[in-house]
């Protein structure tokens, strides 16, 4: 690419080219007022079709709709030129993107978990707006000068999973795409974005895409059969916990129904790994059904063992009781013991009001102490930026599932953070991983284990969910398979 093809844009001065993609070039400009750097994505003239031009306009509209999210690249404006070209003016993120960085730097597990939760927040927000990204990959994750990721390139995003949403000539990025998209069974939905996000995190841990073979044939035609049939390989890193390996494998399951069904479910699984590793909890930032910001609670300062996975929802703001007014004239006394005990009538009324409010609050609290009701379970309160307390929901953590073979049986056991009295479990068991999601549910109480009778050598697969009396459930565990005998 060359600077000579960069358009003249009023109010912007060209600095230098930044990079080139399939149908667009990206340049660094300096905006004159207010003065700041911006990135400008410009449509290439060669090979330009009506479909690509429409796709470019759709990208601008989609990113603008999601621009308030902290982990989605902001679009400032979009213009179509008189000669049929077009450009986007976006927030500038300095190089490198995560694809370039992962080739040279070894990202820590903590950093990958944090990035995954932040990107899952962005993806969940897009999904709640009815937008499927369809091209999540390391190259489409930029990094701000403050280290925050920015998801970009919504060029082939669409609304829903229907083939008519995208033109036939729009391609996908094979190494990070799920089997159902590569083989034309789906045009993408929330579960395909979950797969691509998990493949991206695997890439960040290893430095290459999950099914790429170093030194082997890694063309699209060689990768596609591996993606469809080969199990997700382990990362091979000793510092990657087993729980994270399982979660990524679960999220890249071959069948869409076997994956976490939402980006939020994947984010909670990543948070559970953070807590297991005693890492600071990364908040999930999404919009609730009413368009308000809902944020997963941050850890209690210095007390990670007390932290639980919570997604905050808005409740009525509590009313703060003002302190009683001070007397109009100062009290004169030799010392505190000699101070007069009489107060004015207005102050007395204020004090009585405060006492009555306190007594009513105590009575309500006492009546709610019946341990047999869900309302009696303690929930934490955290404060929003405005200072108003917001109730938090105690979701059970995603369980980690293990399996042990025995003579004529397989025993599954599981554990999870934040065990509460009365928790019970929903277990699905089948003869293969793909059949687990449709298997009959067995309820298990009193013990975090379940033994399945099977002929020696027979494969048994299972998945478990934690349930509470309140009706809340955990994300489903990764599917675990083991042969009997």
N, C-alpha and C positions, 0 to 999 in steps of 0.2 A: 504494500500500500504506500501511497505517496501523498504528501501534504497538498499537492496541486489539485487533488480531487476533493479536498475539504471545502464545504460550501462557505460562502460569506454569510455570516449571521449577524444582523444588527445587534449591537450591545455586547458582542463576544469577540475576543481576539484569539486566533489560533495559536496554540503553543507547540504541539507536536502530535504525531500519530501515536495511538496506544495499542492497537491490535486490530485484527481482521477476523471475521467469522464467515459463515457460509454465504450469507446474503447481505451483510452489513459490515462497515468499517467503523471503528471507534476512535475518536480524537479527543485530546485534552484541549479545552479552551479556557480562557480566563474571562469571567464575566466582569464587566466594568463597574456596574453599580447594582447592588453592593458588590465590592470586589471579592471574588472567590473563584476557585477552580471548579469547573463542571466537566462532565463527560458527555460527549455528543455522539450518538449512534446514528450513522448515516447509511441509508439504503444504497447498495451498489447499483450502478446502471446496467451492467451486463447481466443478462438472464432475468431481468426484472419482469415479473408477470403480475397480472391483476390479483392473483391469489396471494402472492408474496406481499404486495402493497397493502391488501386488506388485512393480512396477518400482522403487518407492522403497525397499522392503525389500531388493531385489536390489542396488541401488546401495550401500546401507550395507554389506552383506556383502562385495561386491566390493572396495570401497575399504578396508575393514578388513583384507581378505586381503593387500592390497598396501601397507598403511600404513607399513611399515618403509622403503620406498624414499624416498630424499631428495627426489625430484622428483614425488612423488604426494601430494596433500593427505591429511593424516592425519585419520581419523575416530575420535573418542574414545568415542562411544556413540550408540545409536539407541533410540528409545522409540516405542511406539504408544499413543495416548491412548484413554481409555474411550469417547469419542465417535466413534472411527473415524479420527481424525487420526494423524499421525506426524511425527517430527522427527529430524534428525541433528545432533549436536554435533561440530563439526570445528575443526581448527586455523584460526586467524584470519590471513588475508593482507590487509594494508591495500590499499585501492584505489590506482591503477586496475588492472584486468586488462589483458592485452596488446591486446585489441580497442580499448579506450578509449585506451590509451597510443599505439598506432600511428596514431591519427587526428591526434594533436597533436605527437608527437615523431618525429624521424627517427632510427631505430635504426641504429647502425653495423653494418657487415658483420661485424666481429669479434663484436659482441654477438649478432647473429642466428645466426652459426655456433655460438657457445657454447650459446645457448638450444636450437638444433636438436639438438645432440649430447646435451644433458641430457634433453630431452624424448624423444628416440629411445631413451635408456637406460630411461626409464620405460615407454615403449610396448613395447620388447623384453621387459622384465620381465613386463609384463602378458601378452604373447603366450606366454611360456614357462610361465605359469600357466594357459594355455588361455583367456585373456580377450581379446576384441576390444573396443576402446573404442567405435568406430562414430560418434563425434561430436567428433573432434579439430578444434578451431577456436580462434582467438585469444581469444574470450570465455571459453573453458574453461581458459585458462592464467592462473593467479594468480601474483603475485610477492611473495615474503616481504620483510620489512624489510631483509634482507641481500642482496636482489637475486636470490635463487634462484627459478626457476620451480616452480610446483606444478600438476600436471595434475589436473583435477577433473571432476565431472559424468559419472560412469560410469553415468548413468541408463538408457541404452539399450545398455549393454555386454552382451555375450553370449559364450557358449562355442562358438566355431566359426562357420562361415558358412552356417548353415542357416536357412531362413525360419521354421521353427517356434520358433526361439529368441526371437523378438520378436513381440509382438502387432501386429495390423494397424494399430491406431490410433497407433502410435509413429512420429513423423516423424523426418526427418533434416535436417541443416543444408545446404541445397542449394549455397551458394557454395563449400564446401570438400569436397563429396562427389564420388566418382568416378563415371564414367558407368555402370558396371555396377550400382551401388547405386541410382542415380537411375532407371534404366530397368528395375529389377526382375530383373536377370540374376543378382544375388548379394545376399545379406543382409549382406555384409561379411566380410572375412578380413584376414589380416596385410597383404596388399598394398593393400587399400583404406585401412587405417590409414596405410600409408606415403604413399599419395596425399594424404590429408587433412593429414598432418604437413607434407609439401612445400608444399601450398597455403597452409598456415598460415605457413610461413617466407616464402613469396613475399609474402603479405599484410603481414608485419612489415617487409619491405624497402620496400614501395610505399605502404602505408597503406590498401589496399583489397584485396578478393579478386581472384584472377587474371583472371576473366572478366567482372568488373564494368566497365561502360563509363561513365565520368564524363559525367553529363548525359543518359545514354540510359536505355532501359528495362531495369531490373535486377530485375524481378520474377522469381520462381522459374520461371515458364513461359518467360521470355526467356533466362534463364541456362542452362537445361538443354540446349537445342540447341547452344549455344556450347561447353559443357563436353564434349559428345559429339563435336563435329566440328571445332572451331577449335583450331589449334595453340596451345600455351602461349605467351603473348606474353612478350617480354623485359621485364625490370623497368624499363628505361630509365634506370638509374642508372649513371653513368660509373665509380663506384667499386666496382661489383659485378663480380668477375672472371668471365671467360668460362666458366671451369671450374664456377663455382657456378651460372651460368645454365643450363649443360648438365645439371648434376646435378639441378636442380629440374625441368627439362623432362623428363628421364628418369624421375624419380620420379612425374611426373604424366602418364605415357604413357596413351593411351586404353585399351590392352589391359593387363590385370593382369600377364600374363606378360612384358611388356616393361619392367616397373619393377624396381627393387631388390626382391628377394623377401622381405627381412626388414628390420625397423627397424635391426638391427645393421649390415646392409650399407649402409643410408643413412647411419648414423652414421660409418662408416669413410670414406665418400665425403666427408662434411663435414670429417672430420679431415684428409683429403688436401688439401682446399682450405686449411685452416688452415696446414698445413705449407708449401704452395706460397706462401702470403702471408707466411710467416715470423711467424706468430702463435703465442702459447702454445697448446700442445696441451690440449684439453679431454678429460678422461678419460671413458670409457664405463663406467657402473656398472650391471652386470647380475648375475643369478644364474646360475651354471653348472648343469649337469644334476644335480648332487648337492645343489643348494640353497645352495652356498657363494658368497660374493661374489667375482666376478671383475672386475677393474678394468683398463682399458687403461692402459698405462704412461704416466706423465707424462714430459714432455721432460727430457732431460738438462740440468741447470741451466746456463744460459748457452751451451749448445751445440745450438741447434735443428737444425743441419745434420746432427747425429748421431742425431737422433730418428727412429724408425720406428714405424709403426702396429703396436701389439702388444696382444693381448688376453691377459691373464695367466690361467694356469690353475694349480691347486694341484699341487705336487709334494712328495715327502717332505722334511721340514725337515732341513737339514744339521746335524751335531753340531759344536758349537764345542769346540775343544780347549783346556782350561784352561791358564793359564800355570803353569810349574813353581812349587812352593811355595818361599817364601823360607826361608833358614836360621833356626833357632830363635833363635840368638844373632847379634847384629850382627858383621860383619867389621870388625876394627880394623886400620887401616893408616895410614901417613903420607900416602899418596895412592893414586890408582887403580893406578899401576904397581906399587906394593908390596903390593897386596892379595893374600892367599893364594889359590892356585889349587885347593886341595883343597875338595871339597864332600862332604856326607853321602851315604850310599848311597841313601836315599830320593829325594833330589834328582837323583842321577845316573840312577836308573830313570825318573824323570819326563822328564828331558831326552832320554834315549834314546827314550822313547815318542813324544815330539813329533817327533824327527828321523825315526823310522820312518814316522809318519803322513805327514810331508811328502814322504818319498821315494816312498811308495806313491801319493800324490796326483800327484806329478810324473810317475811312470811311467804312470798312467792317462791323464793329460793328453797325454803324448807318444804313447801308442798311439792316441789319438783324433785325431791330427793328419793322418790320411790324407785328403787333400783330395778324394778321389774318392767319399767317403761323405757323406750328408746330415748325419750327426752331427758331422762336422768343421766345419760352418759355424758361425761365432761367433754366440752368442746372448747378449743382455744379461741380467743379473740385477738385479732391483730388490727392495727390502725392504718387507715388509708392515708393518703397524703394530706387530706383535710383534717385528720385527727379523729374522725368518727370511727368507733369500733365496728368491725364487720365479722359476723359469725363465719366459721370455717367448717367445712364438711369433712368428716373423718372417713376417707376412702381406705379400704384395706390395701396393703401393698401387694404387688404382683408376687405370687409364690414362686420359689425355685424348686423344680421338680427333679427328683433322683429316682433311679430304678435299680433293683437288685434281683438277679435271677436266682431261682431255687429249683429244687427238683419238682417238676410239674407245676411251677408257678412263677410269677413275677410280682414282686412287692414294690409298690411305688410309695415314696415318702416325700414330704415337702416341708419347707419352712418359709417364713416371711417375717418381715419387721412389723412391729406394732400389733402383736397378738392381743385380742380382747376376749374376755369371757363370753361364751355364747356363739363364737364364730363356728360356722360349719362349712362344708365343702361340697362342691358339685364336680363330679369326676366323669369324664368321658373316656371310654376304652374301645379300641378297635384293633383290627389286624394289620393296619397300615396307617401311615401318617395322614394320607389323603382322606381316609374314611373317618378320622377322629371327629371332625367338626359336625358330622351328621349322626354320630353315635348317640345312643340313649344315655341320658344323664342319670348317674347314681349319686344319691345324697349320702355323704359320710359325716358322722357326728362323733364327737368325743376323742378322736385321734387323727393326727395328720398322716394317715397311712391307709393304703388300700391294696389288698392282695388279690391277684387274678389267677385263677386256675388255667393252665395251658399245657399242652403236650410239649415234652422236651424238644427244643429246637424251634418251636413256634414263636413268631414275632408278636409282641404285644406293645401297643402304643397307647399313651394316655395323655390327658391334659386336665388341669385342675383350676378351679376358680374359688376364691374365698368369698363367702357370703356372710352378712350380718343380719341380726334381727330387724334392724332398721330398714332393710331392703337394699342397702348399698352392697356392691360387689367389686371385687378387685379386677384388674386386667387379667386375662387368661394367661396361664403359664405357657412357656414354650412346650411344644410337644416332645415327649421323651419316649423312645422305643428301646425295648430290650428283649432278647430271646430267652425263653425259659430253659431250665436245665443247666 
